[in-house]
Amino acid sequence: MKARDAARSALAMTVAFLAIPAPAADDPAQRKDLAAVIALNGQACAEVLSYEEQGKNDFVATCKDGNRYRVYVSDAGRVVVKKLGM
């Protein structure tokens, strides 16, 4: 019985670990799209160096100049760009 409980515990831990979202892949097209969206919203960002995916259609982008922006789609379906601290 203890072996079965240990196996269940190990399985539960594995499933919990797999449920943690992995860091976003470094997709050059995604970086370029984020830079374009940020610029179209009147913010300064010549190039996105990196980004993190926070959820579906929700990103934090770090620009070459050090500025950081959250780019996401609101509940109303609008693209929102918010400047974050450096």
Sine and cosine of phi, psi and omega as CSV:
sin_phi,cos_phi,sin_psi,cos_psi,sin_omega,cos_omega
0.00,0.00,-0.64,0.77,0.00,-1.00
-0.90,0.43,-0.60,0.80,0.02,-1.00
-0.90,0.44,-0.65,0.76,0.02,-1.00
-0.91,0.42,-0.68,0.74,0.03,-1.00
-0.90,0.44,-0.64,0.77,0.03,-1.00
-0.90,0.43,-0.65,0.76,0.02,-1.00
-0.91,0.42,-0.67,0.74,0.03,-1.00
-0.89,0.45,-0.66,0.76,0.02,-1.00
-0.89,0.45,-0.69,0.72,0.02,-1.00
-0.90,0.44,-0.65,0.76,0.03,-1.00
-0.90,0.44,-0.69,0.73,0.00,-1.00
-0.89,0.46,-0.65,0.76,0.01,-1.00
-0.92,0.40,-0.63,0.78,0.02,-1.00
-0.90,0.43,-0.71,0.71,0.02,-1.00
-0.89,0.46,-0.68,0.73,0.01,-1.00
-0.89,0.46,-0.65,0.76,0.02,-1.00
-0.90,0.43,-0.67,0.75,-0.01,-1.00
-0.93,0.36,-0.38,0.92,0.00,-1.00
-0.97,0.23,-0.27,0.96,0.03,-1.00
-0.95,0.30,0.81,-0.59,-0.02,-1.00
-0.89,0.45,0.66,-0.75,0.04,-1.00
-0.98,0.19,0.43,-0.90,0.07,-1.00
-0.86,0.51,0.51,-0.86,-0.02,-1.00
-0.89,0.45,0.60,-0.80,0.09,-1.00
-0.93,0.36,0.45,-0.89,0.01,-1.00
-0.99,0.11,1.00,0.01,-0.05,-1.00
-0.99,-0.17,0.93,-0.37,-0.02,-1.00
-0.85,0.53,-0.59,0.81,0.02,-1.00
-0.91,0.42,-0.63,0.78,0.03,-1.00
-0.91,0.41,-0.67,0.75,0.04,-1.00
-0.87,0.49,-0.69,0.73,-0.01,-1.00
-0.91,0.42,-0.68,0.73,0.03,-1.00
-0.89,0.46,-0.68,0.74,0.02,-1.00
-0.90,0.45,-0.66,0.75,0.03,-1.00
-0.88,0.48,-0.65,0.76,0.00,-1.00
-0.91,0.41,-0.69,0.72,0.01,-1.00
-0.90,0.45,-0.67,0.74,0.01,-1.00
-0.89,0.46,-0.72,0.69,-0.01,-1.00
-0.90,0.43,-0.65,0.76,0.01,-1.00
-0.91,0.41,-0.32,0.95,0.06,-1.00
-0.99,-0.11,0.29,0.96,0.13,-0.99
0.98,0.21,0.30,0.95,0.01,-1.00
-0.97,-0.26,0.42,-0.91,-0.02,-1.00
-1.00,0.07,0.88,-0.48,0.09,-1.00
-0.23,-0.97,0.99,-0.10,-0.01,-1.00
-0.95,0.30,-0.55,0.84,-0.05,-1.00
-0.45,-0.89,0.73,-0.68,0.11,-0.99
-1.00,0.04,0.86,-0.51,0.01,-1.00
-0.99,0.10,-0.59,0.81,-0.01,-1.00
-0.42,-0.91,0.28,-0.96,0.05,-1.00
-0.48,-0.88,0.38,-0.92,0.09,-1.00
-0.81,-0.58,0.71,-0.70,0.05,-1.00
-1.00,0.02,0.87,-0.50,-0.02,-1.00
-1.00,0.01,-0.40,0.91,-0.03,-1.00
0.04,-1.00,-0.16,-0.99,0.01,-1.00
-0.91,0.41,0.82,-0.57,-0.01,-1.00
0.83,0.56,0.64,0.77,-0.01,-1.00
-0.58,-0.82,0.92,-0.39,-0.10,-0.99
-0.75,-0.66,0.46,-0.89,0.23,-0.97
-0.90,-0.43,0.89,-0.46,-0.05,-1.00
-0.95,-0.30,0.66,-0.75,0.08,-1.00
-0.93,-0.36,0.84,-0.54,-0.05,-1.00
-1.00,-0.01,0.28,-0.96,-0.02,-1.00
-0.85,0.53,-0.55,0.83,-0.02,-1.00
-0.99,0.15,0.04,1.00,0.04,-1.00
0.99,-0.11,-0.24,0.97,0.04,-1.00
-0.92,0.40,0.56,-0.83,0.05,-1.00
-0.84,-0.54,0.64,-0.77,-0.02,-1.00
-0.71,-0.70,0.62,-0.79,0.19,-0.98
-0.99,-0.11,0.81,-0.58,0.00,-1.00
-0.87,-0.50,0.87,-0.49,-0.04,-1.00
-0.48,-0.88,0.21,-0.98,0.07,-1.00
-0.98,-0.21,0.83,-0.56,-0.03,-1.00
-0.96,0.29,0.16,-0.99,0.05,-1.00
-0.87,0.49,-0.44,0.90,0.01,-1.00
-0.99,0.13,-0.03,1.00,0.03,-1.00
1.00,0.05,0.24,0.97,0.01,-1.00
-0.98,-0.18,0.57,-0.82,0.06,-1.00
-0.98,0.21,0.76,-0.65,-0.02,-1.00
-0.86,-0.52,0.70,-0.71,0.08,-1.00
-0.85,-0.53,0.89,-0.45,0.01,-1.00
-0.87,-0.48,0.78,-0.62,0.03,-1.00
-0.97,0.25,0.73,-0.68,0.04,-1.00
-0.95,-0.31,0.16,-0.99,0.06,-1.00
-0.91,0.42,0.38,-0.93,0.00,-1.00
-0.96,0.26,0.00,0.00,0.00,0.00
